[in-house]
Amino acid sequence: MNHHDQETLLNVENLHVSFKGENKQWIETVKGISFSIPKNKTVALVGESGSGKSVTSLAIMGLLPKGQSQIATQSRITFEDKDLLNLSMSEIRNICGKEIAMIFQEPMSSLNPVFTVGDQIAEVLRIHLGMGRKQARARVLELLKEVGIPSPETKIDAYPSQLSGGQQQRIMIAMAIACEPKLLIADEPTTALDVTIQKQIIDLLESLRQRRQMSMLFITHDLALVGEIADQVIVMRHGEIRECGEAKQVLEQPNDVYTRALLHCRPQLSARPYRLPVTSDFMKQENGELVEAINLSTFHLQERTRGVTGEEPIVLDVKNLKKSFYSRKGLWGRDEFQAVKGVSFQLAKGKTLGLVGESGSGKTTIGLLLMRLHEATSGQVLIDGKDILAMSEKEFAQYQRKIQIIFQNPYASLNPRFTIGQILLEPMRIHGIGQDDTERKKIALELLERVSLPAQAFDRYPHEFSGGQRQRIAIARCLTLKPEILICDESVSALDVSVQAQVLNLLQDLQDEFGLSYIFISHDLSVVKYISDQVMVMNHGELVEIANSDELYLHPQHEYTKKLLNAIPQGVTSTH
């Protein structure tokens, strides 16, 4: 079996991909990379946003945009013995979807909202395998069972919007494996999912791969996941491969400076450095080469202590907060769904309360209730002893400044037609901060500097910035009002490790400087432990446990908390 062709399923040689830039010139985003995927193995492709990993997968699938992108003539992508780059459209269609299948990051944008999930999977079977309606339906039921959808008989006729994020992702996997592909490409398939669901999906992909003897290309920016699933790892940066090899070796003894830097940036459960390192701390450019800036083996960071003593002044006191949603049932009846069931907690000045729990636990709802973006069913939220839920709109306007929220997707909350300057000035004008626009502009420029953005950003538009930069703009906008309380709802979850570290450090600095209090909502438990003084665990609308963060992670009391903590990816395990 040592013959090369039998062993390799896909071989990428000298892949160059360029895209058309602003002024019609071509910009190379993938710079001559070569790698292969062996049969029945999982290869992880790791890198930060913009490293070229998704472009590589789209090139394999023949999905790059026509006219906007080009692949160099010397590039080869060989699948079994066919060069994918020289096939006709119909030949490509035959292979992609059937022999090579792909799962995308965002199930909602890949599923069609107007068709039932059963019909969408059946369509794949009918196109590629020519199955009849009845046969296809029976096969869909088997597939739904295989990917762990509960009571498939009822779910087969559901629409995507009626399923949770984890279930939608499973439907996507069922569609991808429907034709028994030889190669499955999974592009960030778990980014938006909770730890417990993420673990289920990773385990599912791995068991499917083994059972069906397929290969997998797993694309991610999360190195901890890689250790759980991959046999081999390829690390990319700026369109080049920095390192590749066996997963255990790359993760435990990385050769490349960039890989080492990436591994150091992720918040660890075991330590809480004063500030999180970012990749640039560890590497510098010398004669066009990346070299180590500091000796990592001797690298120790000062630790930060966290926790609440009970002596701190309380800035927010929440008592018995409830929220029910009602839906019609029959003609007269109504169904009550309790999203938040009588939750009480306090937020201390200058401290961070982490809020964790799976999707649907009610953590985002709490954030929206505190902002009065949802109306609470009952309960009190006291700031300075006054209940903000009982206030009129007019009264609340004075308090609105004190409590601000940063959402998960900064793009959705920044007006694309406004420049960054306009975005920052608007809240100050509304709330009468600063004497005039000259003073307001001065405040805005100071804030841009605070969030490490250049002064030129003032006149540019949101689309000109990366995800991490947009997140910093959203933070700067909150700060214009000098709030006392900031609610961060999954505000770092979509960011790369290094950018995430920059945003967390910024939040930390701001807290140290202005004594801000945070409610930090996230499904990433490593991040929550790093940033929080106290952690509150939610499950199905109930508060199951609240404790100082170190205490909670070391000695969880509740079964549900233990389940969450057990699902955190540990990176390399000895079983591999």
NUDO-341948 format. One line per 10 residues: their letters; for each residue x, y, z of C-alpha. Coordinates in pm, 1 decimal. Layout:
// residues N
A = X Y Z | ...
// end
This chain:
// residues 576
MNHHDQETLL = 0.0 0.0 0.0 | 294.3 236.0 -17.0 | 195.1 341.2 -367.6 | 128.5 716.2 -364.6 | -199.1 717.4 -564.2 | -373.0 462.4 -348.6 | -297.3 650.4 -35.4 | -380.7 1004.9 -142.7 | -736.5 1109.4 -207.9 | -681.2 1474.4 -291.6
NVENLHVSFK = -361.8 1645.6 -390.4 | -321.5 2023.3 -417.4 | -6.4 2138.0 -600.0 | 120.7 2492.2 -624.8 | -220.5 2655.0 -580.7 | -218.8 3027.3 -660.2 | -550.6 3215.7 -631.2 | -592.0 3587.3 -706.1 | -887.4 3821.3 -670.5 | -969.4 4140.4 -855.4
GENKQWIETV = -903.2 4438.5 -629.2 | -1055.7 4785.8 -609.2 | -869.3 4932.0 -906.3 | -887.1 4627.0 -1131.9 | -543.6 4490.8 -1034.9 | -516.2 4127.1 -924.2 | -430.4 4056.0 -561.0 | -287.8 3714.6 -477.8 | -456.0 3565.7 -169.2 | -329.0 3206.8 -190.7
KGISFSIPKN = 41.2 3198.1 -277.6 | 141.8 2864.4 -423.8 | 45.7 2616.5 -152.8 | 75.2 2239.6 -181.0 | -70.3 1969.6 45.5 | -247.9 1636.4 19.1 | -536.3 1467.7 200.0 | -483.2 1094.8 256.1 | -770.7 845.3 239.3 | -974.2 799.4 556.5
KTVALVGESG = -797.1 1075.9 750.6 | -891.4 1415.6 887.8 | -669.1 1706.4 789.2 | -724.6 2036.0 970.6 | -653.2 2361.5 792.0 | -592.0 2628.8 1054.8 | -539.6 2998.4 1020.9 | -682.3 3335.8 1111.6 | -930.2 3530.0 898.9 | -772.8 3630.3 572.5
SGKSVTSLAI = -518.4 3346.3 576.5 | -670.9 3196.5 262.5 | -814.9 2878.9 417.7 | -1174.2 2926.0 297.6 | -1053.0 3038.6 -48.4 | -858.5 2711.7 -73.6 | -1171.6 2507.6 0.3 | -1379.7 2704.6 -253.5 | -1107.7 2647.8 -515.1 | -1131.5 2270.4 -455.7
MGLLPKGQSQ = -1510.5 2283.1 -490.6 | -1498.1 2499.5 -804.8 | -1702.9 2766.2 -621.0 | -1478.8 3071.2 -664.4 | -1666.4 3368.3 -817.2 | -1627.6 3379.1 -1194.6 | -1460.4 3686.0 -1338.0 | -1358.8 3807.8 -988.3 | -1101.9 3537.7 -919.8 | -841.8 3340.1 -1111.2
IATQSRITFE = -633.8 3028.3 -1047.4 | -282.4 3017.1 -1196.8 | -229.9 2786.1 -1493.9 | 46.3 2591.1 -1316.9 | -186.8 2501.5 -1023.4 | -316.5 2144.2 -995.7 | -592.3 1999.8 -776.9 | -609.2 1624.2 -832.2 | -893.9 1416.1 -685.0 | -828.0 1044.6 -725.0
DKDLLNLSMS = -688.2 1074.5 -1077.6 | -889.1 1368.2 -1212.4 | -750.9 1724.3 -1230.2 | -1046.5 1925.5 -1095.6 | -926.2 2246.3 -1256.4 | -953.0 2104.8 -1610.2 | -1301.9 1953.3 -1595.7 | -1613.8 2080.0 -1770.2 | -1893.4 2235.4 -1561.0 | -2106.1 1920.1 -1579.8
EIRNICGKEI = -1813.8 1697.3 -1473.1 | -1743.4 1926.8 -1177.5 | -2110.6 1917.7 -1077.6 | -2101.3 1540.4 -1082.6 | -1806.1 1524.4 -845.4 | -1885.5 1819.4 -618.0 | -2189.2 1743.2 -416.5 | -2156.2 1372.9 -469.9 | -1792.2 1264.8 -418.0 | -1677.2 1585.2 -251.7
AMIFQEPMSS = -1929.0 1758.1 -26.1 | -1901.9 2072.8 182.1 | -2058.5 2202.9 503.4 | -2053.6 2576.7 543.8 | -2012.0 2792.7 851.2 | -2355.1 2948.0 841.6 | -2636.7 2695.9 807.0 | -2901.1 2964.2 788.2 | -2759.8 3111.2 470.3 | -2715.8 2770.2 306.0
LNPVFTVGDQ = -3061.8 2626.9 387.7 | -3360.0 2748.7 189.7 | -3615.0 2896.9 433.1 | -3920.2 2815.1 216.0 | -3865.0 2439.0 181.5 | -3886.8 2175.7 457.5 | -3554.8 2025.0 562.8 | -3673.5 1682.0 441.8 | -3734.5 1815.4 90.3 | -3394.7 1984.7 80.0
IAEVLRIHLG = -3206.6 1664.4 167.8 | -3430.7 1459.3 -66.2 | -3349.0 1694.4 -353.1 | -2976.5 1611.1 -322.5 | -3060.2 1237.2 -336.6 | -3282.2 1281.1 -638.4 | -3030.7 1493.3 -832.7 | -2721.5 1287.7 -764.0 | -2859.1 935.9 -709.1 | -3177.6 953.2 -916.5
MGRKQARARV = -3395.9 827.3 -625.9 | -3776.8 835.0 -643.2 | -3983.1 1036.4 -393.4 | -4070.8 749.0 -161.5 | -3723.1 597.3 -158.3 | -3567.9 938.8 -96.5 | -3797.4 1007.8 200.2 | -3706.8 676.0 364.2 | -3336.8 753.6 312.4 | -3380.5 1105.2 457.5
LELLKEVGIP = -3527.4 957.1 775.2 | -3223.7 727.4 807.5 | -2989.8 1024.0 754.5 | -3169.4 1238.0 1016.7 | -3132.2 950.2 1267.2 | -2765.7 916.3 1172.5 | -2688.8 1281.1 1245.4 | -2875.0 1265.9 1577.1 | -3189.5 1472.4 1505.4 | -3444.3 1389.8 1782.4
SPETKIDAYP = -3779.9 1239.6 1662.7 | -3691.3 1257.1 1290.6 | -4048.9 1165.0 1185.0 | -4170.8 1504.7 1304.4 | -3859.2 1704.2 1209.1 | -3853.8 1586.0 843.6 | -4143.1 1819.4 763.8 | -4012.5 2114.4 967.4 | -3876.9 2435.2 813.2 | -3521.2 2549.4 894.6
SQLSGGQQQR = -3648.5 2836.8 1111.9 | -3824.3 2585.0 1342.6 | -3494.1 2419.2 1433.3 | -3218.3 2534.4 1669.7 | -2871.8 2634.0 1541.0 | -2724.7 2294.8 1636.2 | -3008.1 2109.5 1459.6 | -2968.9 2324.8 1145.4 | -2601.4 2238.9 1141.8 | -2692.9 1866.2 1164.6
IMIAMAIACE = -2929.5 1905.3 866.8 | -2639.3 2056.2 671.4 | -2425.7 1756.1 763.3 | -2704.7 1516.9 661.0 | -2721.1 1691.6 320.2 | -2345.1 1671.9 280.8 | -2317.2 1300.3 361.3 | -2636.1 1201.8 173.6 | -2445.7 1083.1 -132.5 | -2171.9 912.3 69.6
PKLLIADEPT = -1889.4 1146.9 -37.5 | -1527.9 1036.1 -25.3 | -1420.1 1378.0 94.9 | -1607.8 1607.1 330.5 | -1495.5 1970.9 357.3 | -1617.8 2130.3 680.9 | -1562.0 2509.4 686.0 | -1581.1 2637.9 1046.7 | -1880.2 2410.5 1110.9 | -1901.5 2486.2 1483.1
TALDVTIQKQ = -1816.3 2855.7 1517.7 | -2157.6 2972.3 1622.7 | -2244.4 2675.1 1843.9 | -2235.7 2619.2 2219.6 | -1956.8 2406.3 2367.0 | -2184.5 2111.1 2433.8 | -2334.8 2118.0 2082.0 | -1990.3 2182.9 1933.2 | -1863.3 1870.4 2105.3 | -2161.4 1669.2 1974.7
IIDLLESLRQ = -2103.2 1791.6 1616.7 | -1728.4 1719.1 1631.3 | -1791.7 1369.3 1770.7 | -2061.5 1316.8 1506.1 | -1833.4 1419.9 1218.4 | -1557.4 1196.9 1347.7 | -1784.6 890.1 1392.3 | -1939.2 945.9 1045.0 | -1593.2 969.2 896.4 | -1485.4 643.4 1054.2
RRQMSMLFIT = -1808.2 462.5 973.0 | -1808.7 571.2 610.7 | -1433.6 555.1 559.3 | -1425.2 907.5 422.3 | -1164.0 1180.5 448.1 | -1228.1 1520.6 595.0 | -1077.0 1864.8 546.2 | -1165.9 2052.5 864.9 | -1119.1 2430.4 841.3 | -1107.7 2627.7 1165.5
HDLALVGEIA = -936.8 2909.0 1355.6 | -967.8 2724.6 1686.7 | -655.9 2524.0 1763.7 | -810.3 2350.2 2063.8 | -1061.2 2178.1 1837.0 | -793.9 2056.6 1604.9 | -642.8 1833.9 1871.8 | -978.6 1669.2 1922.1 | -1043.3 1573.5 1562.3 | -746.5 1595.6 1326.7
DQVIVMRHGE = -481.4 1344.0 1224.6 | -277.5 1606.7 1042.0 | -262.7 1985.9 1064.1 | -179.0 2254.6 811.0 | -121.3 2605.7 950.9 | -177.2 2894.1 708.4 | -96.3 3264.5 732.4 | -137.3 3529.2 462.8 | -192.9 3273.5 187.4 | 112.4 3060.2 272.2
IRECGEAKQV = 154.6 2734.1 458.4 | 368.9 2794.6 765.0 | 374.9 2441.8 900.1 | 218.3 2103.4 845.7 | 253.5 1764.7 1010.2 | 92.9 1518.7 1251.6 | -157.7 1691.5 1479.6 | 7.9 1584.2 1801.8 | 347.6 1702.8 1686.4 | 228.1 2041.1 1554.1
LEQPNDVYTR = 23.9 2118.7 1864.0 | 272.3 1995.2 2125.2 | 605.4 2081.6 1959.5 | 532.3 2335.9 1687.5 | 830.3 2428.7 1470.7 | 702.0 2751.6 1325.0 | 704.2 3075.6 1520.0 | 353.2 3164.4 1400.9 | 203.1 2833.9 1519.8 | 369.5 2883.1 1857.4
ALLHCRPQLS = 230.8 3235.4 1877.4 | -122.3 3120.5 1793.7 | -112.5 2853.5 2062.2 | -7.4 3113.3 2320.2 | -290.1 3359.2 2244.6 | -580.3 3142.7 2346.1 | -709.9 3200.8 2701.0 | -612.4 2898.7 2913.2 | -829.6 2763.1 3187.1 | -526.8 2712.6 3406.0
ARPYRLPVTS = -390.7 3069.4 3398.4 | -512.1 3425.4 3392.9 | -241.3 3657.0 3268.1 | -268.9 4028.4 3333.0 | -317.6 4079.5 2963.0 | -365.5 3820.3 2691.5 | -75.6 3788.8 2454.0 | -136.7 3854.8 2081.5 | 57.3 3700.4 1793.5 | 267.2 4013.6 1735.1
DFMKQENGEL = 407.6 3980.6 2090.6 | 586.7 3667.5 1986.1 | 711.4 3740.0 1638.6 | 878.1 4017.7 1444.0 | 975.8 4064.8 1080.8 | 1348.7 4042.1 1004.9 | 1466.4 4056.3 642.4 | 1123.4 3949.7 525.2 | 1122.0 3648.5 761.6 | 906.3 3597.2 1069.4
VEAINLSTFH = 1127.6 3532.1 1368.5 | 1069.7 3482.0 1740.6 | 1058.8 3806.2 1931.6 | 1088.6 3650.9 2277.8 | 1191.4 3315.6 2406.1 | 859.6 3142.3 2466.8 | 991.9 2868.6 2688.3 | 1088.9 3124.5 2951.6 | 782.7 3339.6 2894.5 | 572.4 3402.5 3204.7
LQERTRGVTG = 299.4 3654.0 3243.5 | 191.8 3825.2 3559.0 | -131.8 3671.3 3686.8 | -446.4 3867.3 3766.6 | -665.0 3777.0 4059.3 | -1039.7 3782.9 4017.5 | -1346.8 3747.6 4227.6 | -1598.6 3941.3 4434.9 | -1555.6 3980.7 4813.2 | -1902.8 4107.5 4887.4
EEPIVLDVKN = -1765.3 4444.9 5007.9 | -1797.7 4612.9 4664.0 | -2065.9 4872.4 4592.0 | -2353.3 4724.6 4383.8 | -2429.8 4907.6 4055.0 | -2709.3 4680.1 3937.1 | -2948.7 4477.5 4147.5 | -3179.5 4238.3 3961.4 | -3468.3 4086.6 4156.5 | -3685.9 3800.8 4040.6
LKKSFYSRKG = -3669.3 3889.8 3671.0 | -3918.6 3699.7 3453.0 | -3996.5 3698.0 3085.1 | -4266.0 3494.9 2913.3 | -4342.2 3480.5 2544.9 | -4693.3 3385.1 2442.4 | -4807.7 3209.6 2129.1 | -5164.7 3141.1 2014.3 | -5301.2 2796.9 2078.6 | -5635.0 2707.1 1915.8
LWGRDEFQAV = -5898.9 2973.0 1907.3 | -5895.9 3115.3 2259.3 | -5601.5 2959.2 2429.0 | -5240.0 3072.3 2441.9 | -4921.2 2892.1 2516.6 | -4678.3 3042.9 2760.7 | -4303.9 2995.4 2709.9 | -4097.5 3110.1 3008.5 | -3765.6 3233.1 2868.8 | -3642.7 3372.5 3203.3
KGVSFQLAKG = -3777.6 3220.8 3527.0 | -3734.9 3449.7 3821.8 | -3363.3 3528.0 3804.7 | -3195.2 3741.7 4072.8 | -2833.1 3862.4 4080.9 | -2616.1 4163.7 4161.8 | -2341.6 4329.0 3963.2 | -2057.9 4485.8 4161.5 | -1881.0 4804.1 4055.7 | -1571.9 4751.4 3840.5
KTLGLVGESG = -1635.6 4376.7 3818.0 | -1738.0 4136.6 3544.9 | -2022.1 3889.5 3570.6 | -1994.1 3609.8 3313.2 | -2319.4 3463.8 3190.7 | -2301.5 3114.2 3039.1 | -2543.9 2847.4 2926.3 | -2645.3 2680.9 2602.2 | -2853.7 2848.4 2333.7 | -3205.6 2894.6 2454.7
SGKTTIGLLL = -3096.9 2922.5 2821.2 | -3220.9 3281.4 2839.3 | -2883.3 3460.5 2867.2 | -2932.7 3694.0 2568.1 | -3292.3 3761.0 2678.6 | -3158.8 3885.7 3016.4 | -2926.9 4128.5 2832.1 | -3220.1 4261.7 2625.0 | -3446.3 4295.9 2932.5 | -3183.2 4502.3 3114.9
MRLHEATSGQ = -3163.9 4733.0 2813.3 | -3545.9 4746.6 2796.1 | -3524.4 4616.7 2437.2 | -3767.9 4345.3 2553.6 | -4033.5 4420.1 2808.9 | -4001.3 4212.3 3126.9 | -4307.9 4017.3 3245.2 | -4222.2 4092.9 3607.7 | -3933.8 4167.2 3841.4 | -3714.5 4467.7 3923.9
VLIDGKDILA = -3387.1 4603.3 3789.8 | -3243.6 4860.6 4030.9 | -2977.5 5118.6 3940.5 | -2901.2 5365.7 4222.0 | -3200.0 5216.0 4406.6 | -3443.3 5307.4 4126.2 | -3627.9 5040.2 3926.2 | -3551.9 5111.2 3558.2 | -3825.4 4872.7 3443.2 | -4094.3 5082.9 3612.3
MSEKEFAQYQ = -3976.0 5413.0 3459.9 | -4144.9 5602.5 3179.2 | -3950.1 5626.4 2849.9 | -3859.2 5983.3 2939.4 | -3722.1 5893.3 3283.9 | -3537.4 5594.0 3142.9 | -3361.1 5812.9 2886.9 | -3141.9 5951.9 3169.1 | -3047.0 5604.0 3276.0 | -2999.9 5471.8 2927.6
RKIQIIFQNP = -2657.6 5629.7 2915.6 | -2545.5 5428.2 3212.7 | -2609.7 5087.9 3054.9 | -2497.9 4998.2 2702.0 | -2478.4 4677.1 2497.3 | -2232.4 4543.2 2236.7 | -2379.3 4278.8 2011.5 | -2227.6 3972.7 1851.6 | -2238.7 4105.8 1503.0 | -2103.8 4460.5 1493.6
YASLNPRFTI = -2181.6 4489.3 1126.9 | -2551.6 4465.8 1186.9 | -2542.2 4740.6 1448.7 | -2323.4 4991.8 1255.7 | -2507.9 5195.7 994.2 | -2326.8 5122.9 662.5 | -2415.7 5466.4 522.7 | -2249.8 5655.6 807.1 | -1878.8 5722.1 841.6 | -1716.2 5608.3 1165.9
GQILLEPMRI = -1708.8 5974.0 1272.5 | -2085.7 6007.0 1225.5 | -2144.0 5680.4 1409.7 | -1947.3 5809.4 1709.7 | -2090.1 6163.1 1713.2 | -2456.4 6064.8 1688.4 | -2505.6 5921.7 2042.0 | -2316.6 6217.8 2191.8 | -2549.1 6464.2 2010.8 | -2859.6 6276.1 2127.2
HGIGQDDTER = -2747.3 6274.2 2489.5 | -2600.3 6624.6 2480.9 | -2239.0 6519.9 2553.4 | -1977.9 6783.8 2469.0 | -2039.1 7155.0 2402.1 | -2039.6 7131.9 2021.5 | -1922.8 6908.9 1735.5 | -1562.6 7027.9 1762.0 | -1547.8 6901.0 2121.0 | -1735.0 6584.4 2025.7
KKIALELLER = -1489.8 6513.9 1744.0 | -1202.9 6552.9 1991.5 | -1370.0 6297.1 2224.0 | -1430.8 6062.7 1926.0 | -1067.2 6079.1 1811.6 | -947.8 6007.8 2167.0 | -1176.1 5702.8 2177.4 | -1047.2 5574.8 1842.0 | -698.3 5597.1 1982.5 | -819.3 5411.5 2294.9
VSLPAQAFDR = -946.4 5121.5 2085.7 | -621.1 5121.3 1877.0 | -768.9 5252.1 1552.6 | -593.6 5522.6 1345.3 | -736.9 5876.8 1332.4 | -798.0 5824.3 954.6 | -1073.2 5578.6 1051.8 | -1290.1 5879.2 1138.4 | -1374.5 5949.8 772.0 | -1404.9 5587.7 653.8
YPHEFSGGQR = -1706.7 5352.2 634.3 | -1776.1 5029.8 830.0 | -1727.7 4797.7 527.2 | -1363.5 4910.7 501.0 | -1279.5 4743.7 833.7 | -1227.6 4381.8 941.5 | -1454.6 4205.3 1193.0 | -1220.8 4275.8 1485.4 | -1189.4 4643.2 1391.5 | -1567.4 4678.5 1359.6
QRIAIARCLT = -1602.2 4528.6 1702.7 | -1366.3 4795.9 1837.7 | -1571.9 5067.4 1664.0 | -1884.2 4929.6 1835.5 | -1701.1 4944.5 2171.7 | -1587.7 5302.3 2103.6 | -1947.8 5399.5 2024.6 | -2065.8 5259.7 2356.3 | -1793.3 5449.8 2535.8 | -1902.1 5785.8 2393.4
LKPEILICDE = -2178.6 5784.5 2655.0 | -1940.0 5704.4 2944.0 | -2159.0 5413.3 3058.8 | -2120.3 5247.4 3397.9 | -2242.6 4908.5 3281.1 | -2156.5 4738.4 2955.8 | -2335.1 4422.5 2838.7 | -2120.2 4222.2 2595.8 | -2336.3 3969.4 2413.6 | -2108.8 3716.8 2241.3
SVSALDVSVQ = -1902.5 4014.8 2139.9 | -1580.7 3820.1 2072.4 | -1718.5 3486.2 1957.9 | -1664.3 3529.3 1584.6 | -1312.5 3671.3 1615.2 | -979.1 3500.6 1560.1 | -768.9 3414.1 1860.4 | -528.7 3702.5 1824.1 | -796.9 3964.0 1749.9 | -1007.6 3822.3 2030.8
AQVLNLLQDL = -714.7 3870.8 2266.2 | -682.8 4235.2 2152.6 | -1052.6 4307.7 2217.4 | -1047.7 4132.6 2557.8 | -737.2 4328.4 2657.8 | -911.1 4647.6 2553.9 | -1219.3 4566.9 2763.0 | -990.0 4486.3 3051.9 | -796.0 4815.0 3022.2 | -1118.5 5012.8 3005.8
QDEFGLSYIF = -1244.5 4841.2 3317.7 | -921.8 4914.0 3503.3 | -926.4 5277.3 3393.6 | -1292.8 5375.3 3425.7 | -1416.7 5121.9 3682.6 | -1671.9 4985.3 3430.9 | -1888.3 4689.2 3525.0 | -1949.9 4420.1 3262.1 | -2206.7 4152.5 3202.6 | -2026.2 3921.2 2968.0
ISHDLSVVKY = -2249.9 3674.2 2780.4 | -2065.5 3400.3 2594.8 | -2062.3 3031.8 2508.9 | -1682.3 3018.8 2517.7 | -1608.7 2910.4 2870.1 | -1232.0 2971.3 2848.8 | -1293.5 3335.6 2763.3 | -1554.3 3371.2 3038.9 | -1317.4 3233.3 3298.5 | -1044.9 3468.7 3184.8
ISDQVMVMNH = -1249.4 3788.4 3201.4 | -1505.8 3722.8 3476.3 | -1498.7 3779.3 3851.7 | -1823.3 3591.4 3896.8 | -1989.4 3338.7 3669.3 | -2359.3 3272.1 3650.2 | -2482.6 2954.5 3479.4 | -2823.1 2950.1 3309.8 | -3022.9 2651.2 3190.3 | -3370.3 2673.0 3036.8
GELVEIANSD = -3438.1 3015.9 3182.8 | -3326.3 2925.2 3535.9 | -3019.7 3032.4 3723.1 | -2859.2 2703.4 3829.3 | -2536.7 2829.0 3987.4 | -2350.7 3150.9 4059.2 | -2003.3 3173.4 4215.3 | -1663.0 3340.7 4186.7 | -1508.7 3227.5 3860.9 | -1210.4 3029.9 3998.4
ELYLHPQHEY = -1435.5 2858.3 4250.1 | -1694.6 2763.2 3987.5 | -1438.9 2614.7 3750.0 | -1252.2 2424.0 4020.1 | -1555.3 2306.4 4221.6 | -1873.9 2317.6 4014.1 | -2174.5 2232.3 4230.5 | -2447.4 2165.7 3979.8 | -2459.6 1869.9 3738.2 | -2534.6 2099.8 3447.0
TKKLLNAIPQ = -2227.7 2316.8 3518.7 | -2014.1 2001.9 3526.3 | -2158.0 1897.3 3186.9 | -2069.1 2236.9 3035.1 | -1715.1 2232.1 3171.7 | -1657.0 1877.7 3047.8 | -1741.9 1984.3 2695.8 | -1459.0 2241.3 2669.4 | -1213.9 2127.7 2399.3 | -890.1 2030.7 2568.0
GVTSTH = -669.7 2028.7 2262.4 | -443.6 1731.2 2223.8 | -552.6 1422.5 2405.0 | -340.2 1117.2 2454.4 | -589.9 893.7 2275.4 | -480.5 1016.4 1933.1
// end
